[in-house]
């Protein structure tokens, strides 16, 4: 199963927050919130969602019947692209 990058970034930020609270990590050694602030995580998710819509529309414009493709592969409607959108 795909794990969205923002979830990994949040996990690292949470781990560093816990390490700061527990003592082995000083705040100046924590990098996660500097590298991946909440605004970046939110915007990254929005961009992945927009990309999914773009891929779906591109497939349709190219003559690919996405619903038929999903049915042939036993995939629920919307899941071909939706699996990436709803990580």
C-alpha contacts under 8 A as a table, 3 or more apart, distances in Angstrom:
res1	aa1	res2	aa2	distance
2	X	84	X	7.37
2	X	87	X	6.48
3	X	7	X	6.86
3	X	8	X	7.34
3	X	87	X	6.14
4	X	7	X	5.47
4	X	8	X	6.85
4	X	45	X	7.83
4	X	87	X	6.03
5	X	8	X	5.16
5	X	9	X	6.22
6	X	9	X	4.93
6	X	10	X	6.04
6	X	41	X	4.94
6	X	42	X	7.69
6	X	44	X	7.02
6	X	45	X	7.06
7	X	10	X	5.02
7	X	11	X	6.14
8	X	11	X	5.06
8	X	12	X	6.30
9	X	12	X	5.18
9	X	13	X	6.24
9	X	32	X	6.84
9	X	36	X	6.41
9	X	41	X	7.73
10	X	13	X	4.99
10	X	14	X	6.08
10	X	32	X	7.93
10	X	36	X	7.99
11	X	14	X	5.04
11	X	15	X	6.12
12	X	15	X	5.04
12	X	16	X	6.14
12	X	32	X	6.25
13	X	16	X	5.11
13	X	17	X	6.08
13	X	31	X	7.94
13	X	32	X	4.90
13	X	33	X	6.01
14	X	17	X	5.02
14	X	18	X	6.21
15	X	18	X	5.14
15	X	19	X	6.13
16	X	19	X	4.89
16	X	20	X	6.09
16	X	25	X	7.27
16	X	30	X	6.07
16	X	32	X	7.32
17	X	20	X	5.17
17	X	21	X	6.28
17	X	30	X	7.93
18	X	21	X	5.04
18	X	22	X	6.06
19	X	22	X	5.01
19	X	23	X	5.99
19	X	24	X	5.78
19	X	25	X	5.31
20	X	23	X	5.13
20	X	24	X	6.38
20	X	25	X	4.72
20	X	26	X	5.60
20	X	27	X	6.23
20	X	30	X	7.94
22	X	25	X	7.75
23	X	26	X	6.98
25	X	29	X	6.40
25	X	30	X	7.07
26	X	29	X	5.37
26	X	30	X	6.80
27	X	30	X	5.25
28	X	31	X	7.75
30	X	33	X	7.47
31	X	34	X	5.29
31	X	35	X	6.06
32	X	35	X	5.20
32	X	36	X	5.68
32	X	37	X	7.54
33	X	36	X	5.16
33	X	37	X	4.84
33	X	38	X	7.57
34	X	37	X	5.89
36	X	39	X	7.97
36	X	40	X	5.89
36	X	41	X	6.48
37	X	40	X	5.40
37	X	41	X	6.56
38	X	41	X	5.07
38	X	42	X	6.19
39	X	42	X	5.21
39	X	43	X	6.09
40	X	43	X	5.15
40	X	44	X	5.88
41	X	44	X	5.13
41	X	45	X	6.34
42	X	45	X	5.31
42	X	46	X	6.37
43	X	46	X	4.97
43	X	47	X	6.10
44	X	47	X	5.09
44	X	48	X	6.23
45	X	48	X	5.13
45	X	49	X	6.23
46	X	49	X	5.04
46	X	50	X	6.20
47	X	50	X	4.99
47	X	51	X	6.06
48	X	51	X	5.01
48	X	52	X	6.29
48	X	84	X	7.96
48	X	85	X	6.79
49	X	52	X	5.16
49	X	53	X	6.55
49	X	84	X	8.00
49	X	85	X	5.30
50	X	53	X	5.18
50	X	54	X	6.25
51	X	54	X	4.95
51	X	55	X	6.17
52	X	55	X	5.16
52	X	56	X	6.17
52	X	81	X	5.85
52	X	82	X	7.41
52	X	84	X	7.18
52	X	85	X	6.35
53	X	56	X	5.11
53	X	57	X	6.10
53	X	81	X	7.78
54	X	57	X	5.14
54	X	58	X	5.98
55	X	58	X	5.03
55	X	59	X	6.14
55	X	81	X	7.69
56	X	59	X	5.26
56	X	60	X	6.35
56	X	66	X	7.58
56	X	81	X	6.62
57	X	60	X	5.08
57	X	61	X	6.07
58	X	61	X	5.05
58	X	62	X	6.10
59	X	62	X	5.11
59	X	63	X	6.59
59	X	64	X	5.32
59	X	65	X	7.61
59	X	66	X	7.09
60	X	63	X	5.26
60	X	64	X	5.11
60	X	65	X	6.11
60	X	66	X	6.66
61	X	64	X	7.29
64	X	69	X	7.79
65	X	68	X	5.34
65	X	69	X	6.19
66	X	69	X	4.96
66	X	70	X	6.10
66	X	80	X	7.82
67	X	70	X	5.14
67	X	71	X	6.19
67	X	77	X	6.17
67	X	78	X	7.62
68	X	71	X	4.98
68	X	72	X	6.12
69	X	72	X	5.19
69	X	73	X	6.43
70	X	73	X	5.27
70	X	74	X	6.06
70	X	75	X	4.70
70	X	76	X	6.52
70	X	77	X	6.43
70	X	78	X	7.95
70	X	79	X	7.57
70	X	80	X	6.35
71	X	74	X	5.00
71	X	75	X	5.78
71	X	76	X	7.11
71	X	77	X	7.55
72	X	75	X	7.63
75	X	79	X	6.24
75	X	80	X	6.83
76	X	79	X	5.49
76	X	80	X	7.82
77	X	80	X	7.49
78	X	81	X	6.30
78	X	82	X	5.35
79	X	82	X	4.27
79	X	83	X	5.06
80	X	83	X	6.11
80	X	84	X	7.95
81	X	84	X	5.70
81	X	85	X	6.55
82	X	85	X	4.69
82	X	86	X	5.93
83	X	86	X	5.54
83	X	87	X	6.39
84	X	87	X	5.58
